[in-house]
Amino acid sequence: MGSTSSGRPTGARDRDDEGRARNARPRDGLGRPLPYGADGVERQPEGVLRTPEQSVAEAQELLDAGKPFHAHEVFEDAWKSGPEEERELWRGLAQLAVGLTHAARGNVTGGARLLRRGAGAVEAWASQAALPQPYGMDLTGLAGWARELAQDVEEGGRAVDARARAPRLRP
């Protein structure tokens, strides 16, 4: 069996403590893999149970730090562990964060598409929910932010600064 430039055997898979396949390559602030041995940004832990308020606060901190990929992980945890009636809300928020991630990476088409999909999801959830501002979030404002950013990304045709274009989840 051969080896890679990092010295790892060809075909070897990174595994987590429970034996599941998990890429151990370091990542940058937008979640892109870096070469083994490079200094990366600490990964967001997965499967963390948080209250909705904690999820919103932690995601906002990550967005403010220019880490929308990491914020998406927080929203994904809420989506997977939260009550069934809120899953579409958290899924839509995760799509907004991933849309910003793609826009910051320079993926114009994917970024704009995910931003619009997330905007539609949070609006659809808000139209059926009894909570117009769940956990203090301004869903109408978030949908407007996402659509405006999608248009800017398409018109500009280049990567955006994730920190500078981060949304405010709460007014």
N, C-alpha and C positions, 0 to 999 in steps of 0.2 A: 504494500500500500504506500502511495506517495504522501507528500505533505504539502501544505500551503506555505506561503511566504511567512505566515505567522507561526509556523512550526506545528500547527494542528494537523492531525492526520486527515487526508482527503476523505470526504464522506462522513467524517465525525460530526455529530450534531451536538450543539450546546443543549444542556438539560438543566432544569431547575432542581431544587432540593427534593421534589417529589417525582423526579424522573421524566417530567413532561418536556417535550421539545420547546426550547426557548432560546432565541438568539441572544447571546451574551455580548455581542459587539456593543461598544459604547455608542451613544447617540448624541447628536447636537440638540440645541434648544428647540428645534422644530421636528424632532423625532427621526431625523435621517441617520442611517447607520454610518459610523465612522470606522476606520480600520482598527483591528484589534490592537490594543496597546495605546491608542490615542486617548487623550483626556476628553471625556465627554461630560454631559450634563447628567446628574443623577436621575434615574428613571422614577416615574411616579409609581408607587406601589399599586398593584391591582387587587380588586376584591375587598377593598376597605369599606366597612359599613360606617356611614356617616348619617347624621340627621340631614334633612333637606337644607336647613339653614347652614350647616357646616359645609355641605356640598357647594352651595352658592358662594359662600365666603372663600373657600379654598380655590374654587374655579376662578373667581375674580382676581385673587392674588396671582395665580398663574398667568392669567390673561394680561394683567398689568405688567408682569415680568417678561412678556413677549414669548410665553410658552403655551400657545393654544393647543398643541398636541397633548401636553400634560393635562390641560383643563378638560380636554375631551375624555381622558381616562377617568377623571373624577365624575363627569356626567355619565359616562358609561357604567360606572359602579352604581350610581343612583338609579339608572335605567334598569339594570339587572336585579337590583335588590329591593327596589321600592315597590309600593303597592301597584297593582295592575292598572288602576285608573290613572296613574301618573306616568306610566311607561312612555307614552308617546310624547309627553312634555320633555322628559329627560333625553329621549332619543333625538328630538328636534334640537335641543340645546347642544348635544354632542355633534350633530351635523353642522351646526353653526361654527363650533370650535374647529372641526375638521376642515370646513370651508375656508376659515381664516388660515389654517395651517397650509393648505394647498395654495392659497393666494400668496402667502409669504414665501413659499417655495418657488413661486413663479409658474405654477400650473394654473394658467388663466381659465381654461375651460372647466376643469374639475373644481377649482375654487368657486367660480361663479355658480356652477350647477349646485354644489352642496350648500352654498349660502342661501340660494333661493329655495332649495328643498327644505332646509332647516327653518327658514322664515315661514314657509307654508305650513310646516308641521306645528310650530308653536302657535301660529294663528288658528289653525284648525282645533288644536287642543283648547285654546282659550275660548273659542266660540261655543264649545260644548261644556266647559267647566263652570262651576259656580264661583271660582276664584279668579277675578279679573287680574289680580297681581299676586300670583302664588309666591309665597316666601319673599314678598317685597319686590319681585322682579317685574319689570315693565315689558311685557311680551310684545305689545304693540310697538314700543320703541325699539326693541331688539329686532323685530321683523323689518322695520324701516331701516335700521342700521345695516342689516344684512343685504337688503336689496340695493341700497346705495353703494355699499362696498362692491357688490357683484358688478354693478354698472361701471364703477370706477376701474375695477380690475380689467374688465373687458375693453374699456376705452383706452386704458393706459398700456395694456398688453405686457406688463412686467410685474415683478414681485413687489409686494407692499411690505412695509415695516409692521410686523405683528404687534409690537408694543404700541406704536403710534396709532394703529387702527383698531386697537382692542375696544370691545364694547363695554358699556356700563350695564351690568346685569340689573342693578337696582338704581333708581333715579337719585 
